[in-house]
Amino acid sequence: MKLLFYIPGLVDGGAERVIANLANWFAANGHDVALVVEFEAGQNSPELSRDVTKLQLSNDHIASIGELSRVITKQNPDIVISAIASANFKIVAASVLAKARNLAKPNTSKTTPALVLTYHGFEEYKTGKLSWLGYKNLPVMSRYAARVVAVSDQLLENLASQWNARRDKLVRIYNPVPLPVFPSNHDPENLQKRENIVLSAGRLVPNKRFDLLIKAFAQLTDKSASLIILGEGSERQNLTLLIEELGLSRRVKLAGYVQDTGAYYARAKCFVLTSTTESFGLVLVEALGFGLPVLATDCGGPREVLDDGRYGALLKIDLTPDALASEIDKILENPGDPAPRIERAKSFDMETGAKQYGNLFEQILQGRT
């Protein structure tokens, strides 16, 4: 297949990592793959294979729609895959322009490629006007697209009930996650012997509620325990001040953006997620893949990743620092058996998710034929 992926920029977000990983996987499996971006993100960019053709557009919304339409016409892919709401809106507009351009040319043999729009968040519509348009126009966009992919069942239901996407176009595919092949120290005895290191990860933004985690950490029974938070974002200064106020500067580390997180998972004794909303939870799958016990707020996707609490504790979103500290104390005292968690993580591995996308693409193309 000839595939064209589109995302505004390869920044350090979950959707961007998924798109880069999918592009790499399809290129490695013999498909003709190109990825279109509008801006570079520097050192925080997910790694992209040399087998993926990277195309750069102008970092201007109106100009980039016209450029996208010309890329679609020139590349003539079988399928275009976009991610995040603003990109979904723009790729539909660009596809309409490309189709109009083809119709205006006599004797053209080019056909409009099938569009697959992917959605990755419950509240992404709040991040800007184009993102809002990417949700508000879902009734029309889902009619035009071949399929609309949601990364969890709860998100799929949200797109259908709140945003009126066509149910017959909706499909759920969990985010594929590259997992470690041989997790280190993945037996119960070795996990029990680890230092009491609490790990969390995500963008340093308000809805991740790292402030709640830090306040809870200050109340842990083991005052020699340490907390490591991976990620970067607008809340760094506020979190740094909170850490200093609580006298935790020697025990809490804001490690920043980390390309290879495996070394941190391999040292930690548990993983904690405190978000108010998560459509999926890539970091939860990564933690399970390393056999870590997981605590997560019941904020959407984590319930599906953890199978209703079978593979990790689901906590109330409005829990207090005291309550969270108590849960962390319990899990540090008895981290349990890593083996079932590692098996659960395999349900979301790269091969499984990418093949589901491949099957979807083949179904679309067969349907068009």
C-alpha positions in Angstrom: 0.0 0.0 0.0 1.0 3.6 -0.5 0.3 5.4 2.8 0.5 9.1 3.7 0.5 10.0 7.4 -0.2 13.6 8.5 0.3 15.3 11.9 1.1 19.0 12.4 4.4 18.3 14.3 6.4 15.4 15.8 6.3 16.8 19.4 6.5 14.8 22.6 2.8 13.9 22.8 1.1 10.5 22.8 -0.6 10.8 19.4 2.7 12.0 17.8 4.5 8.9 19.1 1.8 6.6 17.8 1.9 8.1 14.3 5.7 7.9 14.2 5.6 4.3 15.4 2.9 3.3 12.8 4.8 5.0 10.0 8.0 3.2 10.9 6.2 -0.1 11.2 4.5 0.0 7.8 7.7 1.2 6.2 9.6 -1.7 7.8 7.0 -4.1 6.4 7.4 -3.1 2.8 4.8 -0.4 2.3 5.5 3.0 0.6 5.2 5.5 3.5 5.4 9.3 3.7 4.8 11.5 6.7 3.8 15.1 6.4 4.5 17.7 9.1 4.3 21.5 9.4 6.9 22.2 12.1 9.9 20.5 13.7 10.1 19.8 17.4 13.8 19.5 17.9 15.2 17.0 20.4 11.8 15.9 21.7 10.7 14.5 18.3 9.9 10.8 18.2 12.4 8.9 16.1 11.5 8.4 12.4 12.9 5.6 10.3 15.0 6.5 7.2 12.5 4.4 5.2 9.8 7.0 5.8 9.7 9.9 3.4 9.3 13.1 5.4 7.6 16.0 3.8 7.6 19.5 5.3 4.8 22.1 4.9 4.5 25.8 5.8 3.7 26.4 9.5 0.6 28.4 8.5 -2.9 26.9 8.7 -4.4 28.3 5.5 -1.3 27.9 3.4 -0.7 24.3 4.7 -4.2 23.2 3.6 -3.4 24.2 0.0 0.0 22.6 0.3 -1.6 19.4 1.7 -4.0 19.2 -1.2 -1.1 19.4 -3.7 0.8 16.8 -1.7 -2.2 14.5 -1.9 -2.5 15.0 -5.7 1.2 14.5 -6.3 1.7 11.5 -4.0 -1.6 9.9 -5.0 -1.6 7.6 -1.9 -4.1 4.8 -1.4 -4.9 6.0 2.1 -4.2 9.2 4.1 -4.1 8.8 8.0 -4.2 11.9 10.2 -4.1 12.3 13.9 -5.4 14.9 16.4 -8.5 17.0 15.7 -7.0 20.0 14.0 -5.1 17.8 11.5 -8.3 15.8 10.9 -10.1 19.0 10.0 -7.3 20.2 7.7 -6.8 16.9 5.9 -10.5 16.7 5.1 -10.4 20.3 3.7 -7.3 19.5 1.7 -8.8 16.3 0.4 -11.9 18.2 -0.9 -9.6 20.6 -2.6 -7.6 17.8 -4.2 -10.8 16.1 -5.4 -12.0 19.4 -6.9 -8.7 19.9 -8.7 -8.8 16.4 -10.1 -12.4 16.8 -11.4 -11.4 20.0 -13.1 -8.7 18.2 -15.1 -10.0 16.2 -18.1 -8.7 12.7 -18.6 -7.1 12.5 -15.2 -6.8 8.9 -13.8 -6.2 9.9 -10.2 -8.7 9.2 -7.5 -9.1 10.8 -4.1 -7.5 8.6 -1.5 -9.4 7.1 1.4 -9.2 9.1 4.6 -8.7 7.6 8.1 -9.1 10.2 10.8 -7.8 9.2 14.3 -8.9 10.9 17.5 -6.9 10.7 20.7 -8.6 12.8 23.4 -11.8 13.6 25.2 -11.1 17.3 25.7 -8.8 18.1 22.8 -11.5 20.4 21.4 -10.5 22.9 24.1 -7.0 23.4 22.7 -7.7 25.7 19.8 -10.2 26.8 17.1 -9.1 24.2 14.6 -9.3 21.5 17.2 -12.8 22.6 18.1 -13.7 22.5 14.4 -12.3 19.0 14.2 -14.9 17.9 16.7 -17.8 20.2 15.8 -17.8 19.1 12.2 -17.6 15.4 12.9 -21.1 14.7 11.5 -19.9 15.9 8.1 -16.2 14.8 8.4 -17.2 11.2 9.4 -19.5 11.0 6.3 -16.6 12.0 4.1 -13.9 9.9 5.7 -13.6 6.1 5.1 -13.2 5.5 8.8 -12.8 7.4 12.1 -10.6 5.7 14.6 -11.0 6.2 18.4 -8.2 4.9 20.7 -10.7 3.5 23.3 -14.3 2.4 23.6 -15.1 5.3 25.9 -13.7 7.8 23.4 -15.6 6.1 20.5 -18.9 6.4 22.5 -18.0 10.1 23.2 -17.5 10.8 19.5 -20.8 9.2 18.6 -23.0 10.6 21.4 -21.5 14.0 22.1 -20.1 14.9 18.7 -22.6 13.0 16.4 -20.0 11.1 14.4 -21.5 8.4 12.2 -21.4 5.1 14.1 -21.0 3.0 11.0 -17.7 4.9 10.3 -16.4 4.6 13.8 -13.9 1.9 14.9 -11.8 1.4 18.0 -8.2 0.5 17.7 -6.1 0.8 20.9 -2.8 2.6 20.6 0.0 0.3 19.7 2.9 0.5 22.1 6.5 -0.7 21.6 7.3 -2.9 24.6 10.5 -4.3 26.0 11.4 -7.7 24.8 13.2 -8.8 28.0 12.1 -6.7 31.0 14.8 -6.8 33.7 14.1 -8.1 37.2 10.6 -9.1 36.3 10.1 -11.7 39.0 8.2 -11.0 42.3 11.3 -11.4 44.4 13.5 -8.9 42.5 10.6 -6.4 42.3 10.1 -6.6 46.0 13.8 -5.9 46.6 13.9 -2.7 44.6 14.3 0.7 46.1 11.0 2.5 46.8 11.0 4.6 43.6 7.7 5.9 42.5 7.5 6.7 38.8 5.1 8.9 36.8 5.2 10.3 33.3 3.4 12.8 31.1 3.4 16.4 29.9 3.7 18.8 32.8 0.2 20.3 32.4 -2.7 20.9 34.8 -4.9 17.9 33.9 -2.1 15.5 34.7 -2.3 16.7 38.4 1.3 16.1 39.3 0.8 18.5 42.1 -1.6 16.0 43.7 1.0 13.2 43.3 3.7 15.4 44.9 1.5 16.3 47.8 0.7 12.6 48.3 4.3 11.7 48.1 5.1 14.0 50.9 2.9 11.9 53.2 4.3 8.5 52.4 5.4 6.4 55.3 8.8 5.7 53.9 10.6 9.0 54.1 13.6 7.6 52.1 11.4 6.9 49.0 11.9 8.9 45.9 9.6 10.2 43.1 10.6 10.6 39.5 8.4 12.4 37.0 9.2 12.1 33.3 8.0 14.9 31.0 8.2 18.5 30.2 5.6 21.3 30.1 4.1 24.6 31.2 3.7 23.5 34.9 7.4 22.9 35.5 7.9 26.1 37.5 4.8 25.6 39.6 5.8 22.1 40.4 9.3 23.0 41.2 8.1 25.6 43.7 5.7 23.1 45.3 8.6 20.6 45.7 10.7 23.2 47.4 7.8 24.3 49.7 7.3 20.7 50.8 11.1 20.2 51.4 11.3 17.4 48.8 14.0 18.7 46.6 16.3 15.8 47.4 13.6 13.2 46.9 11.6 14.4 43.9 13.1 14.7 40.5 11.5 16.4 37.5 13.6 14.5 34.9 12.3 16.3 31.8 11.7 14.8 28.4 13.4 11.4 28.1 13.6 9.6 24.7 14.5 6.2 26.2 12.3 5.7 29.3 13.2 2.0 29.7 15.9 2.6 32.3 13.5 4.4 34.6 10.8 1.7 34.4 13.4 -0.9 35.1 14.4 0.8 38.4 10.9 1.8 39.6 8.9 -0.1 42.1 5.5 1.3 41.0 3.8 3.6 38.6 1.2 6.3 39.3 -1.1 8.2 37.0 -3.2 11.0 38.5 -4.9 12.6 35.4 -8.4 14.0 35.3 -8.9 12.6 31.8 -7.0 10.1 29.6 -8.5 8.6 26.4 -6.0 5.7 26.5 -2.8 5.8 28.6 0.4 4.8 26.7 2.5 5.2 29.9 0.2 2.7 31.7 0.9 0.1 29.0 4.7 0.8 29.2 4.6 0.4 33.0 2.7 -2.9 32.7 5.2 -4.1 30.1 7.9 -3.7 32.7 5.8 -5.6 35.2 5.2 -2.6 37.5 2.2 -2.4 39.8 0.0 0.5 38.6 -2.2 3.1 40.4 -4.4 5.1 38.0 -7.3 7.5 38.4 -10.5 6.1 36.7 -10.5 8.8 34.0 -11.4 7.0 30.8 -8.9 4.9 29.0 -7.1 3.5 32.1 -10.2 1.4 32.9 -9.8 -0.4 29.6 -6.1 -0.7 29.8 -6.3 -2.2 33.3 -9.4 -4.3 32.4 -11.7 -2.8 35.1 -9.0 -2.9 37.7 -7.9 -6.5 37.2 -4.3 -5.4 36.3 -4.0 -2.3 38.4 -5.9 -0.2 41.0 -8.4 2.3 39.7 -8.8 5.3 42.0 -11.5 8.0 42.2 -10.6 11.1 40.3 -11.4 13.3 43.3 -9.2 11.4 45.7 -7.2 13.4 48.3 -3.4 13.4 48.8 -4.0 11.4 52.0 -5.9 8.7 50.2 -3.4 8.6 47.3 -0.5 8.3 49.8 -2.2 5.4 51.5 -2.6 3.5 48.2 1.1 4.1 47.3 2.2 2.9 50.7 0.3 -0.4 50.1 1.7 -1.0 46.7 5.3 -0.3 47.8 4.8 -2.7 50.6 3.5 -5.5 48.3 4.2 -4.8 44.6 2.9 -8.3 43.6 3.7 -10.5 40.6 4.9 -8.8 37.4 4.0 -11.7 35.1 0.3 -11.1 34.6 0.9 -7.4 34.0 3.5 -8.2 31.3 1.1 -10.5 29.6 -1.6 -7.9 29.7 0.7 -5.3 28.1 1.2 -7.7 25.1 -2.5 -7.0 24.2 -1.4 -3.5 23.2 2.0 -4.2 21.6 3.2 -2.7 18.4 2.6 -5.8 16.2 -1.0 -6.2 17.5 -2.1 -2.6 17.0 -0.3 -2.1 13.7 -1.8 -5.2 12.2 -5.3 -4.0 13.2 -4.6 -0.8 11.3 -3.3 -2.8 8.3 -6.5 -5.0 8.3 -8.6 -1.8 8.4 -6.7 -0.3 5.4 -7.2 -3.5 3.4 -10.9 -3.6 4.2 -11.2 0.0 3.1 -9.4 -0.6 -0.2 -11.3 -3.8 -0.9 -14.6 -2.0 -0.3 -13.6 0.8 -2.7 -12.7 -1.8 -5.4 
